[in-house]
């Protein structure tokens, strides 16, 4: 992922909220459009899980550095 912009967690969560909102507003869901929304949501969730693991690792590294300095 070198050179790629790190995923903005808040932005991705906002996109997921928009997808959920779209489904909540539908009285008669278009199956094809609904499928595309589900696929988009699945990609966002997968990317978010990866980004959250990265953030957790960064916190652990910082914690280890602080402990080593004490």
mmCIF file of the N, C-alpha and C atoms, coordinates in Angstrom:
data_MODEL
# 
_entry.id   MODEL 
# 
loop_
_atom_site.group_PDB 
_atom_site.id 
_atom_site.type_symbol 
_atom_site.label_atom_id 
_atom_site.label_alt_id 
_atom_site.label_comp_id 
_atom_site.label_asym_id 
_atom_site.label_entity_id 
_atom_site.label_seq_id 
_atom_site.pdbx_PDB_ins_code 
_atom_site.Cartn_x 
_atom_site.Cartn_y 
_atom_site.Cartn_z 
_atom_site.occupancy 
_atom_site.B_iso_or_equiv 
_atom_site.pdbx_formal_charge 
_atom_site.auth_seq_id 
_atom_site.auth_comp_id 
_atom_site.auth_asym_id 
_atom_site.auth_atom_id 
_atom_site.pdbx_PDB_model_num 
ATOM 1   N N  . UNK A 1 1  ? 0.824   -1.195 0.000  1.00 0.00 ? 1  UNK A N  1 
ATOM 2   C CA . UNK A 1 1  ? 0.000   0.000  0.000  1.00 0.00 ? 1  UNK A CA 1 
ATOM 3   C C  . UNK A 1 1  ? 0.860   1.247  0.000  1.00 0.00 ? 1  UNK A C  1 
ATOM 4   N N  . UNK A 1 2  ? 2.118   1.100  -0.358 1.00 0.00 ? 2  UNK A N  1 
ATOM 5   C CA . UNK A 1 2  ? 3.041   2.219  -0.365 1.00 0.00 ? 2  UNK A CA 1 
ATOM 6   C C  . UNK A 1 2  ? 2.562   3.282  -1.342 1.00 0.00 ? 2  UNK A C  1 
ATOM 7   N N  . UNK A 1 3  ? 2.574   4.513  -0.890 1.00 0.00 ? 3  UNK A N  1 
ATOM 8   C CA . UNK A 1 3  ? 2.165   5.618  -1.733 1.00 0.00 ? 3  UNK A CA 1 
ATOM 9   C C  . UNK A 1 3  ? 0.662   5.854  -1.763 1.00 0.00 ? 3  UNK A C  1 
ATOM 10  N N  . UNK A 1 4  ? -0.111  4.893  -1.308 1.00 0.00 ? 4  UNK A N  1 
ATOM 11  C CA . UNK A 1 4  ? -1.561  5.034  -1.302 1.00 0.00 ? 4  UNK A CA 1 
ATOM 12  C C  . UNK A 1 4  ? -1.984  5.871  -0.096 1.00 0.00 ? 4  UNK A C  1 
ATOM 13  N N  . UNK A 1 5  ? -3.007  6.648  -0.279 1.00 0.00 ? 5  UNK A N  1 
ATOM 14  C CA . UNK A 1 5  ? -3.536  7.456  0.819  1.00 0.00 ? 5  UNK A CA 1 
ATOM 15  C C  . UNK A 1 5  ? -4.188  6.529  1.842  1.00 0.00 ? 5  UNK A C  1 
ATOM 16  N N  . UNK A 1 6  ? -3.851  6.729  3.110  1.00 0.00 ? 6  UNK A N  1 
ATOM 17  C CA . UNK A 1 6  ? -4.453  5.903  4.149  1.00 0.00 ? 6  UNK A CA 1 
ATOM 18  C C  . UNK A 1 6  ? -5.938  6.197  4.224  1.00 0.00 ? 6  UNK A C  1 
ATOM 19  N N  . UNK A 1 7  ? -6.686  5.152  4.416  1.00 0.00 ? 7  UNK A N  1 
ATOM 20  C CA . UNK A 1 7  ? -8.137  5.266  4.459  1.00 0.00 ? 7  UNK A CA 1 
ATOM 21  C C  . UNK A 1 7  ? -8.584  6.082  5.666  1.00 0.00 ? 7  UNK A C  1 
ATOM 22  N N  . UNK A 1 8  ? -9.479  7.007  5.417  1.00 0.00 ? 8  UNK A N  1 
ATOM 23  C CA . UNK A 1 8  ? -10.053 7.817  6.478  1.00 0.00 ? 8  UNK A CA 1 
ATOM 24  C C  . UNK A 1 8  ? -11.222 7.043  7.083  1.00 0.00 ? 8  UNK A C  1 
ATOM 25  N N  . UNK A 1 9  ? -11.066 6.657  8.340  1.00 0.00 ? 9  UNK A N  1 
ATOM 26  C CA . UNK A 1 9  ? -12.074 5.834  9.007  1.00 0.00 ? 9  UNK A CA 1 
ATOM 27  C C  . UNK A 1 9  ? -13.408 6.560  9.090  1.00 0.00 ? 9  UNK A C  1 
ATOM 28  N N  . UNK A 1 10 ? -13.370 7.818  9.472  1.00 0.00 ? 10 UNK A N  1 
ATOM 29  C CA . UNK A 1 10 ? -14.608 8.591  9.619  1.00 0.00 ? 10 UNK A CA 1 
ATOM 30  C C  . UNK A 1 10 ? -15.344 8.698  8.274  1.00 0.00 ? 10 UNK A C  1 
ATOM 31  N N  . UNK A 1 11 ? -14.599 8.924  7.215  1.00 0.00 ? 11 UNK A N  1 
ATOM 32  C CA . UNK A 1 11 ? -15.200 9.040  5.880  1.00 0.00 ? 11 UNK A CA 1 
ATOM 33  C C  . UNK A 1 11 ? -15.851 7.715  5.458  1.00 0.00 ? 11 UNK A C  1 
ATOM 34  N N  . UNK A 1 12 ? -15.168 6.616  5.709  1.00 0.00 ? 12 UNK A N  1 
ATOM 35  C CA . UNK A 1 12 ? -15.700 5.308  5.341  1.00 0.00 ? 12 UNK A CA 1 
ATOM 36  C C  . UNK A 1 12 ? -16.951 4.971  6.143  1.00 0.00 ? 12 UNK A C  1 
ATOM 37  N N  . UNK A 1 13 ? -16.937 5.297  7.438  1.00 0.00 ? 13 UNK A N  1 
ATOM 38  C CA . UNK A 1 13 ? -18.129 5.066  8.255  1.00 0.00 ? 13 UNK A CA 1 
ATOM 39  C C  . UNK A 1 13 ? -19.302 5.903  7.746  1.00 0.00 ? 13 UNK A C  1 
ATOM 40  N N  . UNK A 1 14 ? -19.013 7.116  7.301  1.00 0.00 ? 14 UNK A N  1 
ATOM 41  C CA . UNK A 1 14 ? -20.049 7.968  6.728  1.00 0.00 ? 14 UNK A CA 1 
ATOM 42  C C  . UNK A 1 14 ? -20.658 7.351  5.476  1.00 0.00 ? 14 UNK A C  1 
ATOM 43  N N  . UNK A 1 15 ? -19.816 6.750  4.644  1.00 0.00 ? 15 UNK A N  1 
ATOM 44  C CA . UNK A 1 15 ? -20.308 6.090  3.429  1.00 0.00 ? 15 UNK A CA 1 
ATOM 45  C C  . UNK A 1 15 ? -21.198 4.905  3.790  1.00 0.00 ? 15 UNK A C  1 
ATOM 46  N N  . UNK A 1 16 ? -20.790 4.146  4.818  1.00 0.00 ? 16 UNK A N  1 
ATOM 47  C CA . UNK A 1 16 ? -21.624 3.021  5.263  1.00 0.00 ? 16 UNK A CA 1 
ATOM 48  C C  . UNK A 1 16 ? -22.974 3.520  5.777  1.00 0.00 ? 16 UNK A C  1 
ATOM 49  N N  . UNK A 1 17 ? -22.967 4.621  6.498  1.00 0.00 ? 17 UNK A N  1 
ATOM 50  C CA . UNK A 1 17 ? -24.223 5.196  6.994  1.00 0.00 ? 17 UNK A CA 1 
ATOM 51  C C  . UNK A 1 17 ? -25.130 5.604  5.844  1.00 0.00 ? 17 UNK A C  1 
ATOM 52  N N  . UNK A 1 18 ? -24.537 6.129  4.773  1.00 0.00 ? 18 UNK A N  1 
ATOM 53  C CA . UNK A 1 18 ? -25.327 6.506  3.604  1.00 0.00 ? 18 UNK A CA 1 
ATOM 54  C C  . UNK A 1 18 ? -25.974 5.276  2.967  1.00 0.00 ? 18 UNK A C  1 
ATOM 55  N N  . UNK A 1 19 ? -25.231 4.197  2.893  1.00 0.00 ? 19 UNK A N  1 
ATOM 56  C CA . UNK A 1 19 ? -25.778 2.956  2.318  1.00 0.00 ? 19 UNK A CA 1 
ATOM 57  C C  . UNK A 1 19 ? -26.941 2.454  3.175  1.00 0.00 ? 19 UNK A C  1 
ATOM 58  N N  . UNK A 1 20 ? -26.747 2.426  4.489  1.00 0.00 ? 20 UNK A N  1 
ATOM 59  C CA . UNK A 1 20 ? -27.820 1.996  5.399  1.00 0.00 ? 20 UNK A CA 1 
ATOM 60  C C  . UNK A 1 20 ? -29.025 2.914  5.243  1.00 0.00 ? 20 UNK A C  1 
ATOM 61  N N  . UNK A 1 21 ? -28.782 4.208  5.176  1.00 0.00 ? 21 UNK A N  1 
ATOM 62  C CA . UNK A 1 21 ? -29.869 5.175  4.986  1.00 0.00 ? 21 UNK A CA 1 
ATOM 63  C C  . UNK A 1 21 ? -30.631 4.935  3.698  1.00 0.00 ? 21 UNK A C  1 
ATOM 64  N N  . UNK A 1 22 ? -29.911 4.587  2.639  1.00 0.00 ? 22 UNK A N  1 
ATOM 65  C CA . UNK A 1 22 ? -30.561 4.310  1.356  1.00 0.00 ? 22 UNK A CA 1 
ATOM 66  C C  . UNK A 1 22 ? -31.537 3.156  1.523  1.00 0.00 ? 22 UNK A C  1 
ATOM 67  N N  . UNK A 1 23 ? -31.097 2.070  2.180  1.00 0.00 ? 23 UNK A N  1 
ATOM 68  C CA . UNK A 1 23 ? -31.970 0.906  2.376  1.00 0.00 ? 23 UNK A CA 1 
ATOM 69  C C  . UNK A 1 23 ? -33.176 1.270  3.241  1.00 0.00 ? 23 UNK A C  1 
ATOM 70  N N  . UNK A 1 24 ? -32.964 2.087  4.258  1.00 0.00 ? 24 UNK A N  1 
ATOM 71  C CA . UNK A 1 24 ? -34.065 2.466  5.147  1.00 0.00 ? 24 UNK A CA 1 
ATOM 72  C C  . UNK A 1 24 ? -35.131 3.286  4.424  1.00 0.00 ? 24 UNK A C  1 
ATOM 73  N N  . UNK A 1 25 ? -34.736 4.039  3.410  1.00 0.00 ? 25 UNK A N  1 
ATOM 74  C CA . UNK A 1 25 ? -35.678 4.902  2.676  1.00 0.00 ? 25 UNK A CA 1 
ATOM 75  C C  . UNK A 1 25 ? -36.476 4.143  1.618  1.00 0.00 ? 25 UNK A C  1 
ATOM 76  N N  . UNK A 1 26 ? -35.998 2.961  1.241  1.00 0.00 ? 26 UNK A N  1 
ATOM 77  C CA . UNK A 1 26 ? -36.641 2.218  0.162  1.00 0.00 ? 26 UNK A CA 1 
ATOM 78  C C  . UNK A 1 26 ? -37.913 1.527  0.639  1.00 0.00 ? 26 UNK A C  1 
ATOM 79  N N  . UNK A 1 27 ? -38.966 1.699  -0.142 1.00 0.00 ? 27 UNK A N  1 
ATOM 80  C CA . UNK A 1 27 ? -40.191 0.954  0.132  1.00 0.00 ? 27 UNK A CA 1 
ATOM 81  C C  . UNK A 1 27 ? -40.265 -0.258 -0.794 1.00 0.00 ? 27 UNK A C  1 
ATOM 82  N N  . UNK A 1 28 ? -39.645 -0.141 -1.950 1.00 0.00 ? 28 UNK A N  1 
ATOM 83  C CA . UNK A 1 28 ? -39.600 -1.229 -2.919 1.00 0.00 ? 28 UNK A CA 1 
ATOM 84  C C  . UNK A 1 28 ? -38.181 -1.263 -3.473 1.00 0.00 ? 28 UNK A C  1 
ATOM 85  N N  . UNK A 1 29 ? -37.302 -2.054 -2.859 1.00 0.00 ? 29 UNK A N  1 
ATOM 86  C CA . UNK A 1 29 ? -35.887 -2.068 -3.204 1.00 0.00 ? 29 UNK A CA 1 
ATOM 87  C C  . UNK A 1 29 ? -35.659 -2.661 -4.585 1.00 0.00 ? 29 UNK A C  1 
ATOM 88  N N  . UNK A 1 30 ? -34.922 -1.926 -5.406 1.00 0.00 ? 30 UNK A N  1 
ATOM 89  C CA . UNK A 1 30 ? -34.472 -2.436 -6.701 1.00 0.00 ? 30 UNK A CA 1 
ATOM 90  C C  . UNK A 1 30 ? -33.362 -3.444 -6.400 1.00 0.00 ? 30 UNK A C  1 
ATOM 91  N N  . UNK A 1 31 ? -33.572 -4.695 -6.768 1.00 0.00 ? 31 UNK A N  1 
ATOM 92  C CA . UNK A 1 31 ? -32.653 -5.772 -6.417 1.00 0.00 ? 31 UNK A CA 1 
ATOM 93  C C  . UNK A 1 31 ? -31.243 -5.512 -6.952 1.00 0.00 ? 31 UNK A C  1 
ATOM 94  N N  . UNK A 1 32 ? -31.146 -5.087 -8.188 1.00 0.00 ? 32 UNK A N  1 
ATOM 95  C CA . UNK A 1 32 ? -29.827 -4.838 -8.788 1.00 0.00 ? 32 UNK A CA 1 
ATOM 96  C C  . UNK A 1 32 ? -29.105 -3.700 -8.067 1.00 0.00 ? 32 UNK A C  1 
ATOM 97  N N  . UNK A 1 33 ? -29.806 -2.623 -7.815 1.00 0.00 ? 33 UNK A N  1 
ATOM 98  C CA . UNK A 1 33 ? -29.194 -1.487 -7.120 1.00 0.00 ? 33 UNK A CA 1 
ATOM 99  C C  . UNK A 1 33 ? -28.863 -1.878 -5.676 1.00 0.00 ? 33 UNK A C  1 
ATOM 100 N N  . UNK A 1 34 ? -29.742 -2.637 -5.048 1.00 0.00 ? 34 UNK A N  1 
ATOM 101 C CA . UNK A 1 34 ? -29.489 -3.106 -3.692 1.00 0.00 ? 34 UNK A CA 1 
ATOM 102 C C  . UNK A 1 34 ? -28.243 -3.980 -3.624 1.00 0.00 ? 34 UNK A C  1 
ATOM 103 N N  . UNK A 1 35 ? -28.071 -4.837 -4.616 1.00 0.00 ? 35 UNK A N  1 
ATOM 104 C CA . UNK A 1 35 ? -26.895 -5.702 -4.675 1.00 0.00 ? 35 UNK A CA 1 
ATOM 105 C C  . UNK A 1 35 ? -25.615 -4.871 -4.785 1.00 0.00 ? 35 UNK A C  1 
ATOM 106 N N  . UNK A 1 36 ? -25.652 -3.841 -5.617 1.00 0.00 ? 36 UNK A N  1 
ATOM 107 C CA . UNK A 1 36 ? -24.488 -2.961 -5.761 1.00 0.00 ? 36 UNK A CA 1 
ATOM 108 C C  . UNK A 1 36 ? -24.167 -2.262 -4.438 1.00 0.00 ? 36 UNK A C  1 
ATOM 109 N N  . UNK A 1 37 ? -25.200 -1.838 -3.722 1.00 0.00 ? 37 UNK A N  1 
ATOM 110 C CA . UNK A 1 37 ? -24.993 -1.182 -2.417 1.00 0.00 ? 37 UNK A CA 1 
ATOM 111 C C  . UNK A 1 37 ? -24.386 -2.165 -1.419 1.00 0.00 ? 37 UNK A C  1 
ATOM 112 N N  . UNK A 1 38 ? -24.854 -3.414 -1.428 1.00 0.00 ? 38 UNK A N  1 
ATOM 113 C CA . UNK A 1 38 ? -24.318 -4.431 -0.522 1.00 0.00 ? 38 UNK A CA 1 
ATOM 114 C C  . UNK A 1 38 ? -22.847 -4.696 -0.852 1.00 0.00 ? 38 UNK A C  1 
ATOM 115 N N  . UNK A 1 39 ? -22.519 -4.791 -2.137 1.00 0.00 ? 39 UNK A N  1 
ATOM 116 C CA . UNK A 1 39 ? -21.130 -5.018 -2.543 1.00 0.00 ? 39 UNK A CA 1 
ATOM 117 C C  . UNK A 1 39 ? -20.249 -3.861 -2.085 1.00 0.00 ? 39 UNK A C  1 
ATOM 118 N N  . UNK A 1 40 ? -20.726 -2.641 -2.289 1.00 0.00 ? 40 UNK A N  1 
ATOM 119 C CA . UNK A 1 40 ? -19.973 -1.456 -1.871 1.00 0.00 ? 40 UNK A CA 1 
ATOM 120 C C  . UNK A 1 40 ? -19.754 -1.473 -0.354 1.00 0.00 ? 40 UNK A C  1 
ATOM 121 N N  . UNK A 1 41 ? -20.798 -1.816 0.381  1.00 0.00 ? 41 UNK A N  1 
ATOM 122 C CA . UNK A 1 41 ? -20.693 -1.894 1.839  1.00 0.00 ? 41 UNK A CA 1 
ATOM 123 C C  . UNK A 1 41 ? -19.698 -2.952 2.281  1.00 0.00 ? 41 UNK A C  1 
ATOM 124 N N  . UNK A 1 42 ? -19.699 -4.093 1.613  1.00 0.00 ? 42 UNK A N  1 
ATOM 125 C CA . UNK A 1 42 ? -18.777 -5.175 1.961  1.00 0.00 ? 42 UNK A CA 1 
ATOM 126 C C  . UNK A 1 42 ? -17.328 -4.750 1.749  1.00 0.00 ? 42 UNK A C  1 
ATOM 127 N N  . UNK A 1 43 ? -17.062 -4.045 0.662  1.00 0.00 ? 43 UNK A N  1 
ATOM 128 C CA . UNK A 1 43 ? -15.710 -3.553 0.387  1.00 0.00 ? 43 UNK A CA 1 
ATOM 129 C C  . UNK A 1 43 ? -15.295 -2.558 1.469  1.00 0.00 ? 43 UNK A C  1 
ATOM 130 N N  . UNK A 1 44 ? -16.200 -1.646 1.819  1.00 0.00 ? 44 UNK A N  1 
ATOM 131 C CA . UNK A 1 44 ? -15.899 -0.659 2.854  1.00 0.00 ? 44 UNK A CA 1 
ATOM 132 C C  . UNK A 1 44 ? -15.590 -1.335 4.189  1.00 0.00 ? 44 UNK A C  1 
ATOM 133 N N  . UNK A 1 45 ? -16.374 -2.339 4.545  1.00 0.00 ? 45 UNK A N  1 
ATOM 134 C CA . UNK A 1 45 ? -16.164 -3.045 5.812  1.00 0.00 ? 45 UNK A CA 1 
ATOM 135 C C  . UNK A 1 45 ? -14.803 -3.747 5.809  1.00 0.00 ? 45 UNK A C  1 
ATOM 136 N N  . UNK A 1 46 ? -14.473 -4.394 4.717  1.00 0.00 ? 46 UNK A N  1 
ATOM 137 C CA . UNK A 1 46 ? -13.178 -5.085 4.618  1.00 0.00 ? 46 UNK A CA 1 
ATOM 138 C C  . UNK A 1 46 ? -12.031 -4.082 4.754  1.00 0.00 ? 46 UNK A C  1 
ATOM 139 N N  . UNK A 1 47 ? -12.135 -2.952 4.065  1.00 0.00 ? 47 UNK A N  1 
ATOM 140 C CA . UNK A 1 47 ? -11.092 -1.932 4.136  1.00 0.00 ? 47 UNK A CA 1 
ATOM 141 C C  . UNK A 1 47 ? -10.999 -1.337 5.547  1.00 0.00 ? 47 UNK A C  1 
ATOM 142 N N  . UNK A 1 48 ? -12.147 -1.114 6.169  1.00 0.00 ? 48 UNK A N  1 
ATOM 143 C CA . UNK A 1 48 ? -12.154 -0.575 7.526  1.00 0.00 ? 48 UNK A CA 1 
ATOM 144 C C  . UNK A 1 48 ? -11.489 -1.524 8.515  1.00 0.00 ? 48 UNK A C  1 
ATOM 145 N N  . UNK A 1 49 ? -11.772 -2.815 8.396  1.00 0.00 ? 49 UNK A N  1 
ATOM 146 C CA . UNK A 1 49 ? -11.138 -3.791 9.287  1.00 0.00 ? 49 UNK A CA 1 
ATOM 147 C C  . UNK A 1 49 ? -9.617  -3.731 9.153  1.00 0.00 ? 49 UNK A C  1 
ATOM 148 N N  . UNK A 1 50 ? -9.142  -3.649 7.924  1.00 0.00 ? 50 UNK A N  1 
ATOM 149 C CA . UNK A 1 50 ? -7.699  -3.559 7.696  1.00 0.00 ? 50 UNK A CA 1 
ATOM 150 C C  . UNK A 1 50 ? -7.118  -2.292 8.283  1.00 0.00 ? 50 UNK A C  1 
ATOM 151 N N  . UNK A 1 51 ? -7.797  -1.184 8.068  1.00 0.00 ? 51 UNK A N  1 
ATOM 152 C CA . UNK A 1 51 ? -7.306  0.109  8.583  1.00 0.00 ? 51 UNK A CA 1 
ATOM 153 C C  . UNK A 1 51 ? -7.324  0.115  10.108 1.00 0.00 ? 51 UNK A C  1 
ATOM 154 N N  . UNK A 1 52 ? -8.355  -0.448 10.708 1.00 0.00 ? 52 UNK A N  1 
ATOM 155 C CA . UNK A 1 52 ? -8.427  -0.491 12.172 1.00 0.00 ? 52 UNK A CA 1 
ATOM 156 C C  . UNK A 1 52 ? -7.293  -1.352 12.742 1.00 0.00 ? 52 UNK A C  1 
ATOM 157 N N  . UNK A 1 53 ? -6.935  -2.431 12.056 1.00 0.00 ? 53 UNK A N  1 
ATOM 158 C CA . UNK A 1 53 ? -5.792  -3.245 12.491 1.00 0.00 ? 53 UNK A CA 1 
ATOM 159 C C  . UNK A 1 53 ? -4.507  -2.423 12.429 1.00 0.00 ? 53 UNK A C  1 
ATOM 160 N N  . UNK A 1 54 ? -4.350  -1.623 11.366 1.00 0.00 ? 54 UNK A N  1 
ATOM 161 C CA . UNK A 1 54 ? -3.170  -0.765 11.238 1.00 0.00 ? 54 UNK A CA 1 
ATOM 162 C C  . UNK A 1 54 ? -3.097  0.231  12.387 1.00 0.00 ? 54 UNK A C  1 
ATOM 163 N N  . UNK A 1 55 ? -4.224  0.849  12.693 1.00 0.00 ? 55 UNK A N  1 
ATOM 164 C CA . UNK A 1 55 ? -4.272  1.832  13.778 1.00 0.00 ? 55 UNK A CA 1 
ATOM 165 C C  . UNK A 1 55 ? -3.940  1.157  15.109 1.00 0.00 ? 55 UNK A C  1 
ATOM 166 N N  . UNK A 1 56 ? -4.492  -0.010 15.333 1.00 0.00 ? 56 UNK A N  1 
ATOM 167 C CA . UNK A 1 56 ? -4.212  -0.739 16.569 1.00 0.00 ? 56 UNK A CA 1 
ATOM 168 C C  . UNK A 1 56 ? -2.718  -1.050 16.680 1.00 0.00 ? 56 UNK A C  1 
ATOM 169 N N  . UNK A 1 57 ? -2.110  -1.463 15.579 1.00 0.00 ? 57 UNK A N  1 
ATOM 170 C CA . UNK A 1 57 ? -0.675  -1.745 15.579 1.00 0.00 ? 57 UNK A CA 1 
ATOM 171 C C  . UNK A 1 57 ? 0.138   -0.492 15.878 1.00 0.00 ? 57 UNK A C  1 
ATOM 172 N N  . UNK A 1 58 ? -0.271  0.643  15.316 1.00 0.00 ? 58 UNK A N  1 
ATOM 173 C CA . UNK A 1 58 ? 0.420   1.903  15.585 1.00 0.00 ? 58 UNK A CA 1 
ATOM 174 C C  . UNK A 1 58 ? 0.342   2.251  17.065 1.00 0.00 ? 58 UNK A C  1 
ATOM 175 N N  . UNK A 1 59 ? -0.835  2.069  17.679 1.00 0.00 ? 59 UNK A N  1 
ATOM 176 C CA . UNK A 1 59 ? -0.980  2.336  19.114 1.00 0.00 ? 59 UNK A CA 1 
ATOM 177 C C  . UNK A 1 59 ? -0.078  1.409  19.921 1.00 0.00 ? 59 UNK A C  1 
ATOM 178 N N  . UNK A 1 60 ? -0.010  0.141  19.540 1.00 0.00 ? 60 UNK A N  1 
ATOM 179 C CA . UNK A 1 60 ? 0.830   -0.818 20.257 1.00 0.00 ? 60 UNK A CA 1 
ATOM 180 C C  . UNK A 1 60 ? 2.311   -0.437 20.150 1.00 0.00 ? 60 UNK A C  1 
ATOM 181 N N  . UNK A 1 61 ? 2.732   0.025  18.976 1.00 0.00 ? 61 UNK A N  1 
ATOM 182 C CA . UNK A 1 61 ? 4.113   0.458  18.782 1.00 0.00 ? 61 UNK A CA 1 
ATOM 183 C C  . UNK A 1 61 ? 4.447   1.656  19.652 1.00 0.00 ? 61 UNK A C  1 
ATOM 184 N N  . UNK A 1 62 ? 3.529   2.617  19.713 1.00 0.00 ? 62 UNK A N  1 
ATOM 185 C CA . UNK A 1 62 ? 3.729   3.798  20.552 1.00 0.00 ? 62 UNK A CA 1 
ATOM 186 C C  . UNK A 1 62 ? 3.802   3.399  22.018 1.00 0.00 ? 62 UNK A C  1 
ATOM 187 N N  . UNK A 1 63 ? 2.906   2.513  22.424 1.00 0.00 ? 63 UNK A N  1 
ATOM 188 C CA . UNK A 1 63 ? 2.894   2.034  23.810 1.00 0.00 ? 63 UNK A CA 1 
ATOM 189 C C  . UNK A 1 63 ? 4.217   1.347  24.137 1.00 0.00 ? 63 UNK A C  1 
ATOM 190 N N  . UNK A 1 64 ? 4.725   0.520  23.224 1.00 0.00 ? 64 UNK A N  1 
ATOM 191 C CA . UNK A 1 64 ? 5.984   -0.178 23.448 1.00 0.00 ? 64 UNK A CA 1 
ATOM 192 C C  . UNK A 1 64 ? 7.139   0.817  23.552 1.00 0.00 ? 64 UNK A C  1 
ATOM 193 N N  . UNK A 1 65 ? 7.121   1.856  22.707 1.00 0.00 ? 65 UNK A N  1 
ATOM 194 C CA . UNK A 1 65 ? 8.183   2.873  22.758 1.00 0.00 ? 65 UNK A CA 1 
ATOM 195 C C  . UNK A 1 65 ? 8.172   3.609  24.084 1.00 0.00 ? 65 UNK A C  1 
ATOM 196 N N  . UNK A 1 66 ? 6.978   3.948  24.565 1.00 0.00 ? 66 UNK A N  1 
ATOM 197 C CA . UNK A 1 66 ? 6.865   4.653  25.838 1.00 0.00 ? 66 UNK A CA 1 
ATOM 198 C C  . UNK A 1 66 ? 7.341   3.766  26.985 1.00 0.00 ? 66 UNK A C  1 
ATOM 199 N N  . UNK A 1 67 ? 6.956   2.511  26.957 1.00 0.00 ? 67 UNK A N  1 
ATOM 200 C CA . UNK A 1 67 ? 7.377   1.560  28.010 1.00 0.00 ? 67 UNK A CA 1 
ATOM 201 C C  . UNK A 1 67 ? 8.900   1.377  27.999 1.00 0.00 ? 67 UNK A C  1 
ATOM 202 N N  . UNK A 1 68 ? 9.500   1.357  26.817 1.00 0.00 ? 68 UNK A N  1 
ATOM 203 C CA . UNK A 1 68 ? 10.944  1.164  26.691 1.00 0.00 ? 68 UNK A CA 1 
ATOM 204 C C  . UNK A 1 68 ? 11.710  2.368  27.238 1.00 0.00 ? 68 UNK A C  1 
ATOM 205 N N  . UNK A 1 69 ? 11.110  3.549  27.166 1.00 0.00 ? 69 UNK A N  1 
ATOM 206 C CA . UNK A 1 69 ? 11.760  4.770  27.642 1.00 0.00 ? 69 UNK A CA 1 
ATOM 207 C C  . UNK A 1 69 ? 11.692  4.904  29.168 1.00 0.00 ? 69 UNK A C  1 
ATOM 208 N N  . UNK A 1 70 ? 10.788  4.184  29.794 1.00 0.00 ? 70 UNK A N  1 
ATOM 209 C CA . UNK A 1 70 ? 10.608  4.323  31.244 1.00 0.00 ? 70 UNK A CA 1 
ATOM 210 C C  . UNK A 1 70 ? 11.652  3.595  32.021 1.00 0.00 ? 70 UNK A C  1 
# 
